[in-house]
C-alpha cells in the first residue's frame, strides 16, 4: 500500500521508516481501520449486530452517496492512465468522507431518541455500504484486506466482491456483523525504529572463520559427488542415518547426523557431496567411509548438492 500510495508510478520516490509508520497509522489504522471498528461497534450496540435497512434520510446522505457513486469511475480512469496513486486517493476520499459523515450525523445522539432511530438506521446502513464499496475497489491494491472488512460486516467474499457492484445501495440489509481485531493496529514509531535498526545492524559472522590454510593443504581434501542408494535410521540413535552411496563404481557406507532434518526416503536418489578421503571411523558399530557436507543456520540443516545431476564420483572443486 505504501509504495502505491506514496510514490508516483514510474517516478523515483522516498522511503523511510518514519514515512511508512506515519502513512500506515494515518490511512490504514485511523481512516480505514477506525471506520470499520466504529461502524461495526455501533451496529452491534444499536441494532443487535444486524445491518439495518435504510429508513429516513438525513441532510448529509446526499454528499456521501455522491462520492460513493463517483469513486468506481474515478478508480477506473486512474488505472487506465496507469496512475495507481490517484486511484487510491479516490478510494481514500470515500473513506475519509464516510468518517466525516459519522461526525456530521452523530449516531450516538440519534440513538438517544426513538423518534430519530429511522435516521440512525440509514446512517449505519450507509456506513456499512461505504465500507463494502471500498473493499471492492481495494481488491487490486490490497488483495487480503477486503475479505477482512467483509468478514466483520458479516458478508461472504464470494457474494460481494464483483467489481460492478462497487456502487452505493447494493448492500443487502440483515447481515450479522462480527467485531474482530483491528485490521491495522497502530504502529509505535519508537518500537518500529528500534526493530529496523536491529535488522540493519551488521552482526559478526557466526561461527567465526577458522584459521587460514594454504592451497596445498586444501588440495589434500578429496570432495566427491555421490548418489544415495539406500537410507535408514540407525537403531537407538535419534540423530543418525546410515546411507549407502555410489561413488562411481564403488559402494560406500556413510553414517551422517542428519536424521532430525531428513527422512530416509527424502535422500534416496539424491546427489550429495562428501569428503571421500576421510579416514574411516566406527560410529555406533558401523564403519563410516566418508562425511557428508551440509550447511546449518537458525532454520535448520541442508546437505550440499550439485546444481544439476552429474556422474557419481565426480570431483567437487
Buried (B, 14 or more C-beta within 10 A) or exposed (E): BBEBBBBEBEEEEEEEBEEBBBBBBEBBBBBBBBBBBBBBEBBBEBBEBBBBEBEBBBEBBEEBBEBBBBBBEBBBEBBEEEBBBBBBBBBBBBBBBBBBBBEBBEBEEBBEEEEBBBBBBBBBBBBBBBBBBBBBBBBBBBEEBBBBBBBBBBBEBEEBBEEEBBBBEBBEBEBEBEEEEEBBEBBEBEEBBEEBEEEEEEEEEEEEEEEEEEEEEEEEEEBBBBBBBEBEBBEEBEEBBBBBBBBBEEEBBBBBBBBEBBEBEEBBEBBBBBBBEBEEEEBEEBEBBBBBBBEEEEEEEEBBBEEEEEEBBBEBE
